[in-house]
Amino acid sequence: MPKVTFRKSDTTVEWTGKHESLLELGEDAGLDLDFGCRMGNCTACQQPVVSGEVDYPMGHGGQPDEGNELLCCSVPKTDLVIDA
């Protein structure tokens, strides 16, 4: 199971697959993360990826900036460090 580190929050959580997105994982860990539509269209939830890779199993309409990912609709493919 990949480990997800929210670097600014100094929080590391194991991805078990029980959550639908990285946003839900972070919220369940008690983090206050930015979001808007929860569908990947508004890009309000984008965060820089420090290391690792994500996947978008549900797809998304918005395009994150280079080097960023959308928390609301992504899941980790590998161990992941996010600058959140």
PyMOL Python script that loads the backbone (N, CA, C, O; Angstrom):
from pymol import cmd

cmd.read_pdbstr("""\
ATOM      1  N   MET A   1       0.835  -1.185   0.000  1.00  0.00           N
ATOM      2  CA  MET A   1       0.000   0.000   0.000  1.00  0.00           C
ATOM      3  C   MET A   1       0.886   1.257   0.000  1.00  0.00           C
ATOM      4  O   MET A   1       1.822   1.359   0.793  1.00  0.00           O
ATOM      5  N   PRO A   2       0.587   2.199  -0.882  1.00  0.00           N
ATOM      6  CA  PRO A   2       1.381   3.439  -0.914  1.00  0.00           C
ATOM      7  C   PRO A   2       1.175   4.276   0.349  1.00  0.00           C
ATOM      8  O   PRO A   2       0.107   4.263   0.961  1.00  0.00           O
ATOM      9  N   LYS A   3       2.209   4.990   0.711  1.00  0.00           N
ATOM     10  CA  LYS A   3       2.121   5.971   1.793  1.00  0.00           C
ATOM     11  C   LYS A   3       2.005   7.350   1.158  1.00  0.00           C
ATOM     12  O   LYS A   3       2.701   7.666   0.193  1.00  0.00           O
ATOM     13  N   VAL A   4       1.119   8.160   1.714  1.00  0.00           N
ATOM     14  CA  VAL A   4       0.894   9.520   1.225  1.00  0.00           C
ATOM     15  C   VAL A   4       1.322  10.486   2.318  1.00  0.00           C
ATOM     16  O   VAL A   4       0.818  10.435   3.440  1.00  0.00           O
ATOM     17  N   THR A   5       2.254  11.365   1.979  1.00  0.00           N
ATOM     18  CA  THR A   5       2.721  12.370   2.928  1.00  0.00           C
ATOM     19  C   THR A   5       2.235  13.735   2.491  1.00  0.00           C
ATOM     20  O   THR A   5       2.487  14.170   1.367  1.00  0.00           O
ATOM     21  N   PHE A   6       1.533  14.406   3.394  1.00  0.00           N
ATOM     22  CA  PHE A   6       1.123  15.796   3.206  1.00  0.00           C
ATOM     23  C   PHE A   6       2.212  16.603   3.913  1.00  0.00           C
ATOM     24  O   PHE A   6       2.174  16.767   5.133  1.00  0.00           O
ATOM     25  N   ARG A   7       3.167  17.101   3.157  1.00  0.00           N
ATOM     26  CA  ARG A   7       4.410  17.648   3.715  1.00  0.00           C
ATOM     27  C   ARG A   7       4.194  18.848   4.633  1.00  0.00           C
ATOM     28  O   ARG A   7       4.714  18.857   5.748  1.00  0.00           O
ATOM     29  N   LYS A   8       3.448  19.854   4.201  1.00  0.00           N
ATOM     30  CA  LYS A   8       3.256  21.051   5.043  1.00  0.00           C
ATOM     31  C   LYS A   8       2.549  20.704   6.347  1.00  0.00           C
ATOM     32  O   LYS A   8       2.796  21.324   7.381  1.00  0.00           O
ATOM     33  N   SER A   9       1.679  19.719   6.291  1.00  0.00           N
ATOM     34  CA  SER A   9       0.926  19.304   7.477  1.00  0.00           C
ATOM     35  C   SER A   9       1.687  18.296   8.325  1.00  0.00           C
ATOM     36  O   SER A   9       1.248  17.947   9.420  1.00  0.00           O
ATOM     37  N   ASP A  10       2.838  17.822   7.819  1.00  0.00           N
ATOM     38  CA  ASP A  10       3.652  16.827   8.504  1.00  0.00           C
ATOM     39  C   ASP A  10       2.810  15.607   8.883  1.00  0.00           C
ATOM     40  O   ASP A  10       2.853  15.123  10.014  1.00  0.00           O
ATOM     41  N   THR A  11       2.036  15.123   7.892  1.00  0.00           N
ATOM     42  CA  THR A  11       1.146  13.997   8.113  1.00  0.00           C
ATOM     43  C   THR A  11       1.399  12.943   7.044  1.00  0.00           C
ATOM     44  O   THR A  11       1.410  13.251   5.852  1.00  0.00           O
ATOM     45  N   THR A  12       1.601  11.708   7.468  1.00  0.00           N
ATOM     46  CA  THR A  12       1.748  10.593   6.539  1.00  0.00           C
ATOM     47  C   THR A  12       0.665   9.565   6.836  1.00  0.00           C
ATOM     48  O   THR A  12       0.454   9.173   7.984  1.00  0.00           O
ATOM     49  N   VAL A  13      -0.015   9.137   5.777  1.00  0.00           N
ATOM     50  CA  VAL A  13      -1.136   8.216   5.901  1.00  0.00           C
ATOM     51  C   VAL A  13      -0.955   7.102   4.870  1.00  0.00           C
ATOM     52  O   VAL A  13      -0.501   7.351   3.754  1.00  0.00           O
ATOM     53  N   GLU A  14      -1.307   5.889   5.244  1.00  0.00           N
ATOM     54  CA  GLU A  14      -1.251   4.779   4.296  1.00  0.00           C
ATOM     55  C   GLU A  14      -2.522   4.762   3.455  1.00  0.00           C
ATOM     56  O   GLU A  14      -3.630   4.882   3.978  1.00  0.00           O
ATOM     57  N   TRP A  15      -2.344   4.613   2.151  1.00  0.00           N
ATOM     58  CA  TRP A  15      -3.483   4.511   1.235  1.00  0.00           C
ATOM     59  C   TRP A  15      -3.970   3.063   1.241  1.00  0.00           C
ATOM     60  O   TRP A  15      -3.244   2.157   0.832  1.00  0.00           O
ATOM     61  N   THR A  16      -5.186   2.853   1.701  1.00  0.00           N
ATOM     62  CA  THR A  16      -5.740   1.498   1.776  1.00  0.00           C
ATOM     63  C   THR A  16      -6.748   1.225   0.672  1.00  0.00           C
ATOM     64  O   THR A  16      -7.144   0.078   0.462  1.00  0.00           O
ATOM     65  N   GLY A  17      -7.166   2.268  -0.034  1.00  0.00           N
ATOM     66  CA  GLY A  17      -8.181   2.106  -1.066  1.00  0.00           C
ATOM     67  C   GLY A  17      -9.595   2.330  -0.543  1.00  0.00           C
ATOM     68  O   GLY A  17     -10.555   2.237  -1.308  1.00  0.00           O
ATOM     69  N   LYS A  18      -9.738   2.618   0.727  1.00  0.00           N
ATOM     70  CA  LYS A  18     -11.071   2.832   1.308  1.00  0.00           C
ATOM     71  C   LYS A  18     -11.640   4.203   0.937  1.00  0.00           C
ATOM     72  O   LYS A  18     -12.853   4.404   1.006  1.00  0.00           O
ATOM     73  N   HIS A  19     -10.787   5.141   0.546  1.00  0.00           N
ATOM     74  CA  HIS A  19     -11.226   6.482   0.158  1.00  0.00           C
ATOM     75  C   HIS A  19     -11.289   6.578  -1.365  1.00  0.00           C
ATOM     76  O   HIS A  19     -10.578   5.861  -2.070  1.00  0.00           O
ATOM     77  N   GLU A  20     -12.132   7.456  -1.859  1.00  0.00           N
ATOM     78  CA  GLU A  20     -12.253   7.628  -3.306  1.00  0.00           C
ATOM     79  C   GLU A  20     -11.214   8.585  -3.866  1.00  0.00           C
ATOM     80  O   GLU A  20     -10.975   8.591  -5.073  1.00  0.00           O
ATOM     81  N   SER A  21     -10.589   9.397  -3.012  1.00  0.00           N
ATOM     82  CA  SER A  21      -9.635  10.390  -3.507  1.00  0.00           C
ATOM     83  C   SER A  21      -8.634  10.767  -2.417  1.00  0.00           C
ATOM     84  O   SER A  21      -8.812  10.454  -1.240  1.00  0.00           O
ATOM     85  N   LEU A  22      -7.581  11.446  -2.850  1.00  0.00           N
ATOM     86  CA  LEU A  22      -6.605  11.973  -1.892  1.00  0.00           C
ATOM     87  C   LEU A  22      -7.220  13.042  -1.006  1.00  0.00           C
ATOM     88  O   LEU A  22      -6.820  13.191   0.149  1.00  0.00           O
ATOM     89  N   LEU A  23      -8.178  13.782  -1.522  1.00  0.00           N
ATOM     90  CA  LEU A  23      -8.875  14.780  -0.703  1.00  0.00           C
ATOM     91  C   LEU A  23      -9.581  14.098   0.462  1.00  0.00           C
ATOM     92  O   LEU A  23      -9.455  14.537   1.606  1.00  0.00           O
ATOM     93  N   GLU A  24     -10.319  13.034   0.184  1.00  0.00           N
ATOM     94  CA  GLU A  24     -11.014  12.311   1.253  1.00  0.00           C
ATOM     95  C   GLU A  24     -10.036  11.714   2.256  1.00  0.00           C
ATOM     96  O   GLU A  24     -10.297  11.719   3.459  1.00  0.00           O
ATOM     97  N   LEU A  25      -8.911  11.201   1.767  1.00  0.00           N
ATOM     98  CA  LEU A  25      -7.886  10.662   2.659  1.00  0.00           C
ATOM     99  C   LEU A  25      -7.368  11.741   3.599  1.00  0.00           C
ATOM    100  O   LEU A  25      -7.254  11.513   4.803  1.00  0.00           O
ATOM    101  N   GLY A  26      -7.052  12.913   3.057  1.00  0.00           N
ATOM    102  CA  GLY A  26      -6.566  14.015   3.876  1.00  0.00           C
ATOM    103  C   GLY A  26      -7.596  14.504   4.876  1.00  0.00           C
ATOM    104  O   GLY A  26      -7.270  14.767   6.033  1.00  0.00           O
ATOM    105  N   GLU A  27      -8.831  14.627   4.433  1.00  0.00           N
ATOM    106  CA  GLU A  27      -9.892  15.071   5.347  1.00  0.00           C
ATOM    107  C   GLU A  27     -10.074  14.072   6.483  1.00  0.00           C
ATOM    108  O   GLU A  27     -10.258  14.466   7.635  1.00  0.00           O
ATOM    109  N   ASP A  28     -10.021  12.773   6.163  1.00  0.00           N
ATOM    110  CA  ASP A  28     -10.171  11.745   7.187  1.00  0.00           C
ATOM    111  C   ASP A  28      -9.018  11.789   8.189  1.00  0.00           C
ATOM    112  O   ASP A  28      -9.170  11.375   9.338  1.00  0.00           O
ATOM    113  N   ALA A  29      -7.866  12.295   7.747  1.00  0.00           N
ATOM    114  CA  ALA A  29      -6.706  12.445   8.635  1.00  0.00           C
ATOM    115  C   ALA A  29      -6.763  13.746   9.424  1.00  0.00           C
ATOM    116  O   ALA A  29      -5.846  14.044  10.189  1.00  0.00           O
ATOM    117  N   GLY A  30      -7.837  14.529   9.246  1.00  0.00           N
ATOM    118  CA  GLY A  30      -8.015  15.756  10.013  1.00  0.00           C
ATOM    119  C   GLY A  30      -7.434  16.999   9.373  1.00  0.00           C
ATOM    120  O   GLY A  30      -7.324  18.035  10.029  1.00  0.00           O
ATOM    121  N   LEU A  31      -7.057  16.918   8.094  1.00  0.00           N
ATOM    122  CA  LEU A  31      -6.465  18.071   7.420  1.00  0.00           C
ATOM    123  C   LEU A  31      -7.541  18.975   6.829  1.00  0.00           C
ATOM    124  O   LEU A  31      -8.595  18.506   6.399  1.00  0.00           O
ATOM    125  N   ASP A  32      -7.264  20.257   6.816  1.00  0.00           N
ATOM    126  CA  ASP A  32      -8.157  21.259   6.221  1.00  0.00           C
ATOM    127  C   ASP A  32      -7.577  21.617   4.854  1.00  0.00           C
ATOM    128  O   ASP A  32      -6.671  22.444   4.756  1.00  0.00           O
ATOM    129  N   LEU A  33      -8.099  20.995   3.808  1.00  0.00           N
ATOM    130  CA  LEU A  33      -7.568  21.152   2.454  1.00  0.00           C
ATOM    131  C   LEU A  33      -8.541  21.942   1.582  1.00  0.00           C
ATOM    132  O   LEU A  33      -9.757  21.823   1.730  1.00  0.00           O
ATOM    133  N   ASP A  34      -7.997  22.747   0.673  1.00  0.00           N
ATOM    134  CA  ASP A  34      -8.827  23.523  -0.248  1.00  0.00           C
ATOM    135  C   ASP A  34      -9.500  22.609  -1.266  1.00  0.00           C
ATOM    136  O   ASP A  34      -8.900  21.647  -1.745  1.00  0.00           O
ATOM    137  N   PHE A  35     -10.748  22.919  -1.589  1.00  0.00           N
ATOM    138  CA  PHE A  35     -11.464  22.218  -2.649  1.00  0.00           C
ATOM    139  C   PHE A  35     -12.635  23.088  -3.079  1.00  0.00           C
ATOM    140  O   PHE A  35     -12.976  24.064  -2.410  1.00  0.00           O
ATOM    141  N   GLY A  36     -13.238  22.731  -4.186  1.00  0.00           N
ATOM    142  CA  GLY A  36     -14.411  23.450  -4.678  1.00  0.00           C
ATOM    143  C   GLY A  36     -15.480  22.457  -5.102  1.00  0.00           C
ATOM    144  O   GLY A  36     -16.377  22.115  -4.331  1.00  0.00           O
ATOM    145  N   CYS A  37     -15.368  22.002  -6.342  1.00  0.00           N
ATOM    146  CA  CYS A  37     -16.429  21.191  -6.942  1.00  0.00           C
ATOM    147  C   CYS A  37     -16.370  19.703  -6.585  1.00  0.00           C
ATOM    148  O   CYS A  37     -17.374  19.005  -6.734  1.00  0.00           O
ATOM    149  N   ARG A  38     -15.234  19.204  -6.123  1.00  0.00           N
ATOM    150  CA  ARG A  38     -15.022  17.786  -5.821  1.00  0.00           C
ATOM    151  C   ARG A  38     -15.158  16.881  -7.043  1.00  0.00           C
ATOM    152  O   ARG A  38     -15.365  15.676  -6.900  1.00  0.00           O
ATOM    153  N   MET A  39     -15.045  17.449  -8.236  1.00  0.00           N
ATOM    154  CA  MET A  39     -15.162  16.672  -9.464  1.00  0.00           C
ATOM    155  C   MET A  39     -13.985  16.893 -10.405  1.00  0.00           C
ATOM    156  O   MET A  39     -13.951  16.314 -11.491  1.00  0.00           O
ATOM    157  N   GLY A  40     -13.025  17.716 -10.013  1.00  0.00           N
ATOM    158  CA  GLY A  40     -11.857  17.953 -10.846  1.00  0.00           C
ATOM    159  C   GLY A  40     -12.046  18.984 -11.925  1.00  0.00           C
ATOM    160  O   GLY A  40     -11.239  19.057 -12.852  1.00  0.00           O
ATOM    161  N   ASN A  41     -13.091  19.785 -11.833  1.00  0.00           N
ATOM    162  CA  ASN A  41     -13.346  20.799 -12.853  1.00  0.00           C
ATOM    163  C   ASN A  41     -12.800  22.174 -12.490  1.00  0.00           C
ATOM    164  O   ASN A  41     -12.315  22.895 -13.362  1.00  0.00           O
ATOM    165  N   CYS A  42     -12.874  22.546 -11.221  1.00  0.00           N
ATOM    166  CA  CYS A  42     -12.520  23.918 -10.823  1.00  0.00           C
ATOM    167  C   CYS A  42     -11.026  24.084 -10.521  1.00  0.00           C
ATOM    168  O   CYS A  42     -10.531  25.211 -10.524  1.00  0.00           O
ATOM    169  N   THR A  43     -10.316  23.024 -10.268  1.00  0.00           N
ATOM    170  CA  THR A  43      -8.887  22.978  -9.924  1.00  0.00           C
ATOM    171  C   THR A  43      -8.540  23.683  -8.610  1.00  0.00           C
ATOM    172  O   THR A  43      -7.366  23.959  -8.363  1.00  0.00           O
ATOM    173  N   ALA A  44      -9.518  23.979  -7.772  1.00  0.00           N
ATOM    174  CA  ALA A  44      -9.246  24.630  -6.485  1.00  0.00           C
ATOM    175  C   ALA A  44      -8.443  23.727  -5.549  1.00  0.00           C
ATOM    176  O   ALA A  44      -7.792  24.220  -4.628  1.00  0.00           O
ATOM    177  N   CYS A  45      -8.482  22.428  -5.770  1.00  0.00           N
ATOM    178  CA  CYS A  45      -7.813  21.480  -4.881  1.00  0.00           C
ATOM    179  C   CYS A  45      -6.410  21.110  -5.344  1.00  0.00           C
ATOM    180  O   CYS A  45      -5.776  20.242  -4.743  1.00  0.00           O
ATOM    181  N   GLN A  46      -5.918  21.743  -6.388  1.00  0.00           N
ATOM    182  CA  GLN A  46      -4.604  21.335  -6.896  1.00  0.00           C
ATOM    183  C   GLN A  46      -3.495  21.637  -5.898  1.00  0.00           C
ATOM    184  O   GLN A  46      -3.485  22.671  -5.231  1.00  0.00           O
ATOM    185  N   GLN A  47      -2.561  20.691  -5.825  1.00  0.00           N
ATOM    186  CA  GLN A  47      -1.420  20.797  -4.926  1.00  0.00           C
ATOM    187  C   GLN A  47      -0.175  20.308  -5.654  1.00  0.00           C
ATOM    188  O   GLN A  47      -0.264  19.410  -6.491  1.00  0.00           O
ATOM    189  N   PRO A  48       0.991  20.888  -5.345  1.00  0.00           N
ATOM    190  CA  PRO A  48       2.233  20.432  -5.960  1.00  0.00           C
ATOM    191  C   PRO A  48       2.615  19.013  -5.508  1.00  0.00           C
ATOM    192  O   PRO A  48       2.499  18.666  -4.332  1.00  0.00           O
ATOM    193  N   VAL A  49       3.068  18.218  -6.460  1.00  0.00           N
ATOM    194  CA  VAL A  49       3.594  16.888  -6.165  1.00  0.00           C
ATOM    195  C   VAL A  49       5.105  17.022  -5.988  1.00  0.00           C
ATOM    196  O   VAL A  49       5.808  17.449  -6.904  1.00  0.00           O
ATOM    197  N   VAL A  50       5.596  16.657  -4.813  1.00  0.00           N
ATOM    198  CA  VAL A  50       7.027  16.702  -4.527  1.00  0.00           C
ATOM    199  C   VAL A  50       7.688  15.449  -5.098  1.00  0.00           C
ATOM    200  O   VAL A  50       8.744  15.527  -5.726  1.00  0.00           O
ATOM    201  N   SER A  51       7.061  14.298  -4.878  1.00  0.00           N
ATOM    202  CA  SER A  51       7.556  13.044  -5.440  1.00  0.00           C
ATOM    203  C   SER A  51       6.416  12.045  -5.533  1.00  0.00           C
ATOM    204  O   SER A  51       5.442  12.123  -4.784  1.00  0.00           O
ATOM    205  N   GLY A  52       6.548  11.112  -6.454  1.00  0.00           N
ATOM    206  CA  GLY A  52       5.541  10.082  -6.645  1.00  0.00           C
ATOM    207  C   GLY A  52       4.631  10.370  -7.815  1.00  0.00           C
ATOM    208  O   GLY A  52       4.774  11.379  -8.505  1.00  0.00           O
ATOM    209  N   GLU A  53       3.681   9.456  -8.030  1.00  0.00           N
ATOM    210  CA  GLU A  53       2.751   9.563  -9.153  1.00  0.00           C
ATOM    211  C   GLU A  53       1.322   9.333  -8.692  1.00  0.00           C
ATOM    212  O   GLU A  53       1.066   8.598  -7.738  1.00  0.00           O
ATOM    213  N   VAL A  54       0.390   9.985  -9.400  1.00  0.00           N
ATOM    214  CA  VAL A  54      -1.033   9.801  -9.126  1.00  0.00           C
ATOM    215  C   VAL A  54      -1.729   9.268 -10.369  1.00  0.00           C
ATOM    216  O   VAL A  54      -1.189   9.306 -11.475  1.00  0.00           O
ATOM    217  N   ASP A  55      -2.941   8.770 -10.157  1.00  0.00           N
ATOM    218  CA  ASP A  55      -3.808   8.320 -11.234  1.00  0.00           C
ATOM    219  C   ASP A  55      -5.154   9.005 -11.039  1.00  0.00           C
ATOM    220  O   ASP A  55      -5.499   9.416  -9.931  1.00  0.00           O
ATOM    221  N   TYR A  56      -5.910   9.122 -12.124  1.00  0.00           N
ATOM    222  CA  TYR A  56      -7.240   9.738 -12.090  1.00  0.00           C
ATOM    223  C   TYR A  56      -8.269   8.714 -12.551  1.00  0.00           C
ATOM    224  O   TYR A  56      -8.713   8.778 -13.698  1.00  0.00           O
ATOM    225  N   PRO A  57      -8.664   7.769 -11.693  1.00  0.00           N
ATOM    226  CA  PRO A  57      -9.598   6.718 -12.116  1.00  0.00           C
ATOM    227  C   PRO A  57     -10.988   7.235 -12.484  1.00  0.00           C
ATOM    228  O   PRO A  57     -11.695   6.597 -13.264  1.00  0.00           O
ATOM    229  N   MET A  58     -11.388   8.377 -11.934  1.00  0.00           N
ATOM    230  CA  MET A  58     -12.702   8.945 -12.229  1.00  0.00           C
ATOM    231  C   MET A  58     -12.624   9.999 -13.326  1.00  0.00           C
ATOM    232  O   MET A  58     -13.651  10.537 -13.739  1.00  0.00           O
ATOM    233  N   GLY A  59     -11.415  10.299 -13.803  1.00  0.00           N
ATOM    234  CA  GLY A  59     -11.246  11.363 -14.783  1.00  0.00           C
ATOM    235  C   GLY A  59     -11.327  12.725 -14.124  1.00  0.00           C
ATOM    236  O   GLY A  59     -11.520  12.824 -12.912  1.00  0.00           O
ATOM    237  N   HIS A  60     -11.180  13.781 -14.924  1.00  0.00           N
ATOM    238  CA  HIS A  60     -11.304  15.150 -14.426  1.00  0.00           C
ATOM    239  C   HIS A  60     -11.456  16.079 -15.616  1.00  0.00           C
ATOM    240  O   HIS A  60     -10.988  15.784 -16.715  1.00  0.00           O
ATOM    241  N   GLY A  61     -12.112  17.199 -15.385  1.00  0.00           N
ATOM    242  CA  GLY A  61     -12.345  18.166 -16.455  1.00  0.00           C
ATOM    243  C   GLY A  61     -11.312  19.278 -16.486  1.00  0.00           C
ATOM    244  O   GLY A  61     -10.940  19.757 -17.558  1.00  0.00           O
ATOM    245  N   GLY A  62     -10.846  19.691 -15.307  1.00  0.00           N
ATOM    246  CA  GLY A  62      -9.862  20.764 -15.220  1.00  0.00           C
ATOM    247  C   GLY A  62      -8.457  20.232 -15.395  1.00  0.00           C
ATOM    248  O   GLY A  62      -8.193  19.050 -15.174  1.00  0.00           O
ATOM    249  N   GLN A  63      -7.568  21.104 -15.790  1.00  0.00           N
ATOM    250  CA  GLN A  63      -6.175  20.721 -15.976  1.00  0.00           C
ATOM    251  C   GLN A  63      -5.316  21.380 -14.901  1.00  0.00           C
ATOM    252  O   GLN A  63      -5.231  22.607 -14.853  1.00  0.00           O
ATOM    253  N   PRO A  64      -4.675  20.583 -14.035  1.00  0.00           N
ATOM    254  CA  PRO A  64      -3.815  21.184 -13.014  1.00  0.00           C
ATOM    255  C   PRO A  64      -2.575  21.797 -13.653  1.00  0.00           C
ATOM    256  O   PRO A  64      -2.163  21.396 -14.742  1.00  0.00           O
ATOM    257  N   ASP A  65      -1.989  22.764 -12.970  1.00  0.00           N
ATOM    258  CA  ASP A  65      -0.736  23.359 -13.419  1.00  0.00           C
ATOM    259  C   ASP A  65       0.352  22.292 -13.461  1.00  0.00           C
ATOM    260  O   ASP A  65       0.260  21.271 -12.779  1.00  0.00           O
ATOM    261  N   GLU A  66       1.374  22.534 -14.261  1.00  0.00           N
ATOM    262  CA  GLU A  66       2.512  21.613 -14.384  1.00  0.00           C
ATOM    263  C   GLU A  66       3.081  21.269 -13.013  1.00  0.00           C
ATOM    264  O   GLU A  66       3.389  22.163 -12.224  1.00  0.00           O
ATOM    265  N   GLY A  67       3.221  19.975 -12.727  1.00  0.00           N
ATOM    266  CA  GLY A  67       3.785  19.519 -11.460  1.00  0.00           C
ATOM    267  C   GLY A  67       2.787  19.419 -10.325  1.00  0.00           C
ATOM    268  O   GLY A  67       3.153  19.054  -9.208  1.00  0.00           O
ATOM    269  N   ASN A  68       1.526  19.740 -10.595  1.00  0.00           N
ATOM    270  CA  ASN A  68       0.470  19.667  -9.583  1.00  0.00           C
ATOM    271  C   ASN A  68      -0.461  18.500  -9.867  1.00  0.00           C
ATOM    272  O   ASN A  68      -0.444  17.923 -10.955  1.00  0.00           O
ATOM    273  N   GLU A  69      -1.271  18.162  -8.874  1.00  0.00           N
ATOM    274  CA  GLU A  69      -2.320  17.160  -9.044  1.00  0.00           C
ATOM    275  C   GLU A  69      -3.586  17.663  -8.388  1.00  0.00           C
ATOM    276  O   GLU A  69      -3.550  18.574  -7.560  1.00  0.00           O
ATOM    277  N   LEU A  70      -4.704  17.068  -8.759  1.00  0.00           N
ATOM    278  CA  LEU A  70      -6.002  17.448  -8.215  1.00  0.00           C
ATOM    279  C   LEU A  70      -6.372  16.476  -7.100  1.00  0.00           C
ATOM    280  O   LEU A  70      -6.625  15.300  -7.359  1.00  0.00           O
ATOM    281  N   LEU A  71      -6.403  16.958  -5.869  1.00  0.00           N
ATOM    282  CA  LEU A  71      -6.683  16.110  -4.716  1.00  0.00           C
ATOM    283  C   LEU A  71      -8.051  15.438  -4.792  1.00  0.00           C
ATOM    284  O   LEU A  71      -8.204  14.301  -4.346  1.00  0.00           O
ATOM    285  N   CYS A  72      -9.039  16.123  -5.347  1.00  0.00           N
ATOM    286  CA  CYS A  72     -10.416  15.638  -5.269  1.00  0.00           C
ATOM    287  C   CYS A  72     -10.705  14.430  -6.142  1.00  0.00           C
ATOM    288  O   CYS A  72     -11.703  13.742  -5.927  1.00  0.00           O
ATOM    289  N   CYS A  73      -9.856  14.158  -7.116  1.00  0.00           N
ATOM    290  CA  CYS A  73     -10.171  13.047  -8.021  1.00  0.00           C
ATOM    291  C   CYS A  73      -8.960  12.175  -8.333  1.00  0.00           C
ATOM    292  O   CYS A  73      -9.001  11.376  -9.268  1.00  0.00           O
ATOM    293  N   SER A  74      -7.890  12.316  -7.570  1.00  0.00           N
ATOM    294  CA  SER A  74      -6.707  11.500  -7.811  1.00  0.00           C
ATOM    295  C   SER A  74      -6.488  10.506  -6.679  1.00  0.00           C
ATOM    296  O   SER A  74      -6.949  10.690  -5.552  1.00  0.00           O
ATOM    297  N   VAL A  75      -5.767   9.449  -7.025  1.00  0.00           N
ATOM    298  CA  VAL A  75      -5.353   8.428  -6.066  1.00  0.00           C
ATOM    299  C   VAL A  75      -3.868   8.174  -6.300  1.00  0.00           C
ATOM    300  O   VAL A  75      -3.377   8.404  -7.405  1.00  0.00           O
ATOM    301  N   PRO A  76      -3.143   7.707  -5.289  1.00  0.00           N
ATOM    302  CA  PRO A  76      -1.706   7.471  -5.479  1.00  0.00           C
ATOM    303  C   PRO A  76      -1.437   6.197  -6.277  1.00  0.00           C
ATOM    304  O   PRO A  76      -2.089   5.173  -6.076  1.00  0.00           O
ATOM    305  N   LYS A  77      -0.469   6.278  -7.182  1.00  0.00           N
ATOM    306  CA  LYS A  77       0.032   5.091  -7.883  1.00  0.00           C
ATOM    307  C   LYS A  77       1.251   4.533  -7.159  1.00  0.00           C
ATOM    308  O   LYS A  77       1.521   3.333  -7.210  1.00  0.00           O
ATOM    309  N   THR A  78       1.982   5.414  -6.485  1.00  0.00           N
ATOM    310  CA  THR A  78       3.210   5.075  -5.775  1.00  0.00           C
ATOM    311  C   THR A  78       3.194   5.812  -4.445  1.00  0.00           C
ATOM    312  O   THR A  78       2.264   6.569  -4.166  1.00  0.00           O
ATOM    313  N   ASP A  79       4.208   5.600  -3.627  1.00  0.00           N
ATOM    314  CA  ASP A  79       4.360   6.463  -2.448  1.00  0.00           C
ATOM    315  C   ASP A  79       4.364   7.898  -2.980  1.00  0.00           C
ATOM    316  O   ASP A  79       4.909   8.177  -4.047  1.00  0.00           O
ATOM    317  N   LEU A  80       3.751   8.793  -2.219  1.00  0.00           N
ATOM    318  CA  LEU A  80       3.497  10.137  -2.722  1.00  0.00           C
ATOM    319  C   LEU A  80       3.791  11.167  -1.646  1.00  0.00           C
ATOM    320  O   LEU A  80       3.444  10.985  -0.479  1.00  0.00           O
ATOM    321  N   VAL A  81       4.438  12.255  -2.059  1.00  0.00           N
ATOM    322  CA  VAL A  81       4.632  13.401  -1.175  1.00  0.00           C
ATOM    323  C   VAL A  81       3.987  14.594  -1.867  1.00  0.00           C
ATOM    324  O   VAL A  81       4.350  14.953  -2.987  1.00  0.00           O
ATOM    325  N   ILE A  82       3.028  15.197  -1.181  1.00  0.00           N
ATOM    326  CA  ILE A  82       2.280  16.354  -1.684  1.00  0.00           C
ATOM    327  C   ILE A  82       2.641  17.547  -0.815  1.00  0.00           C
ATOM    328  O   ILE A  82       2.770  17.414   0.402  1.00  0.00           O
ATOM    329  N   ASP A  83       2.805  18.697  -1.424  1.00  0.00           N
ATOM    330  CA  ASP A  83       3.162  19.912  -0.676  1.00  0.00           C
ATOM    331  C   ASP A  83       1.901  20.561  -0.117  1.00  0.00           C
ATOM    332  O   ASP A  83       1.573  21.696  -0.461  1.00  0.00           O
ATOM    333  N   ALA A  84       1.205  19.840   0.740  1.00  0.00           N
ATOM    334  CA  ALA A  84      -0.039  20.346   1.333  1.00  0.00           C
ATOM    335  C   ALA A  84       0.013  20.179   2.834  1.00  0.00           C
ATOM    336  O   ALA A  84      -0.937  20.543   3.529  1.00  0.00           O
TER     337      ALA A  84
END
""", "prot")
cmd.dss("prot")
cmd.show_as("cartoon", "prot")
cmd.util.cbc("prot")
cmd.orient("prot")
